[in-house]
Amino acid sequence: MTSTLTDSAFLQACRGERPAHTPVWFMRQAGRSLPEYLKIREGTAMLDSCFRTDMVVEITMQPVRRHGVDAAIFFSDIVVPLKAIGVDLDIVPGTGPVVAEPVRSAAQLAQFRDVEPDDVRTITDAVTALVGELGSTPLIGFAGAPFTLASYLVEGGPSRDHRLTKQLMYSDPELWHALLGRMAVIAGQFLRMQVEAGASAIQLFDSWAGHLSLADYETYVKPHSTAVLESVADLGVPRIHFGVGTGELLHAMGDAGADVVGVDWRVPLDDAVTRIGPGRAVQGNLDPTTLFAPTEFVHARAAEVIEAGRAAEGHVFNLGHGVLPATDPDALTRLVDFVHAYQPSDA
């Protein structure tokens, strides 16, 4: 990693330092809100695009060029490593990941083999190419956390109540822990390959963890998320841990091994800092729907987020979840400019 890259505002904030400006990037910045993304994706299925080196590079670069964000997020999907090892699944438009044969027995665990370099060669080639194009802008690699991956596999797709997931978790803990153990290995391998190809940071997405109580998270999930984050600790890159609706889990998620804890929009950042505890930076947390309000309102709310983030040892500005498809791209660009220029006297 070059000194220029190491000194980037994003990586400084992740390390708990105070860069010259608050760094900003957006979850799902590479995607459906951009007309150039919709154009390049015409006629290409989501998962197919995730395995095409040229498309991954171009889509990842689009928001960096347009918005001037401080970090790029690698264009992929959390189910990509499962697809790469041969799991029969697809991303259905308007629905999300759908698994052909939901996991119901120990015999089905045999399909979850290790991820080999050749399984994701086009993906790691894209990472290497992106690092060359991005220069001093860091690239964030990512993977889905064991609980979220397991939920898709058990439910067969997205779920509102995660009933089948919790049923398995409670009724067959041996199978549950075996499944999450395999997910942890696969997620860790995928993250390692991205970093070894050049990614400067990683983010572990636990999209569905907010459906759990703290007690269930501690017992059934945290050990496996810890295993993922520990598996890449030796690589020396910042590890971001994010989930939605996880206000009651923030301390536990940080304690799992995160250097940076992502916070959704429901918890003020200064409150989140207290919950998380010392020694970790935070990321977040403007409500994504705020971007549909007048610019003055958006910027006033952004100022509140930045001010609350000053309670943390380091703060990366982001939304509290992903960019919504109907978001005006110009609103994102204006927000980046505002965050970069913000000074305390502007409040």
Secondary structure, DSSP 8 states (H G I E B T S, - for coil): --HHHHTSHHHHHHTT---SS--B--TT-SSTT-HHHHHHHTT--HHHHHT-HHHHHHHHHHHHHHH--S-EE----TTHHHHHTT--EEEETTTEEEESS---SGGGGGG-----GGGGHHHHHHHHHHHHHHTTS-EEEEEE-HHHHHHHHHHSS--SS-HHHHHHHHH-HHHHHHHHHHHHHHHHHHHHHHHHTT-SEEEEEETTGGGS-HHHIIIIIHHHHHHHHHHTGGG---EEEEESS-GGGHHHHHHTT-SEEE--TTS-HHHHHHHH-TT-EEEEEE-GGGGGS-HHHHHHHHHHHHHHHTTSSSEEEEESS---TT--HHHHHHHHHHHHH--GGG-
